Amino acid sequence: MKILAVNWLDLENPQAGGAEVHFFELFGRLAAGGHAVTLVTSGWPGAAARAMVRGVAVRRIGGRHTFALRGRRAVRRALGEDTYDVVVEDINKLPLFLPSVTRLPCYVIVPHLFGTTAFREAAWPVATVVWLAEQPVPAVYRRAAFHAISDSTRDDLVARGVAAERVRVIYPGVDAAWFTPDAATPRTAVPTFLYVGRLKRYKRVETAIRGVALARQAGRDVRLDIAGQGNDRPRLERVVADLGLEGTVRFLGFVSEAEKRTLLRRAWATVFPSLKEGWGITNVEAAACGTPAVAADSPGLRESVRHEVTGLLVPPDDPAAIAAALTRLAADPVLVTRLGQGGRTFAESLSWETAAAQTADHLDETVRAGRRGGKER
């Protein structure tokens, strides 16, 4: 197949996150398997206009804040310069409504839609734009095939009006050969928990910080490491200062994959308090390292964490519940080990190879269905 794909960021972008990892784990494997994949995406200051990333031919146009205006034109240009079998749109920011640009079969990857959680992240004018942009998705993409990364995302799409038969759930994988337990890397002497991800308001990292404060007020010596970057960091640093948690809560900034793996192995658990996710890939990477997760019982996260099997689910936006979970784990290393072992078993059931193969099959079905539809017209 010749695939023209669109994602707001690529894996080399400094702002890349879980959605970009997901895209390249899948389409890098498709490219290695002989499919031709071209990605239209945004750039950043100093970025090369064209690059080859994991076998994917990347074309960068505009920047993060101009891609919504320039992306559709770039797709039209790419379609005019070459022939493709299918257009793939990864909707993890604003949709570009590509079915209105081409008659080719459209394949839509949806980590999750923001819905009203947009108003927890951005100022109301921006949040309103995001919310409004999502409303036409069922109508504009009515003939598209949908790739949802969790049952929660599928249910959301169907509730919004997408035909259930057009949605297929393909769970993300995890590199269980890289993310592994290591007896030579013991957990920290003082129970230390870990957040890994972007620092955005809707991720609710503040809930984890306040949970640590409550646990310490109750006499439990627990700590929190925060790895990642994002525009919410200055505010979170002020929260830490206001609570007197300097030295207890550390901001590590960007960490390499090797550093992340070491942090996951040493942590007593990861903490993921987000209000809404497509899946929660960090939870599964931690599980592969034999480390449990404490996560909000929210869409996506409740699927990447199995309650009392691979970790603990707690009510969203509830610092006291976070504190209770951290206290329970800090007091019971045997429970940490048991949940970590359950996590490793769960992670071993997931693979990127399987997810990529399922994606290739779904794409092939979409192309063949589009060709049949074209003949019927």
Secondary structure by P-SEA (a helix, b strand, c coil): cbbbbbbccccccccccaaaaaaaaaaaaaaaabbbbbbbbcccccccccccccccbbbbccccccccccaaaaaaaaaaaccccbbbbbccccccccccccccbbbbbbcccccccccccccaaaaaaaaaaacccccccccbbbbbccaaaaaaaaaaccccccbbbbbbbccccccccccccccccccccccccccccccaaaaaaaaaaaaaaaccbbbbbbbbbccaaaaaaaaaaaacccccccccccccaaaaaaaaaaccbbbbbcccccccaaaaaaaaacbbbbccccaaaaaaccccccbbbcccccaaaaaaaaaaaaacaaaaaaaaaaaaaaaaaccaaaaaaaaaaaaaaaaaaaaaaaaac
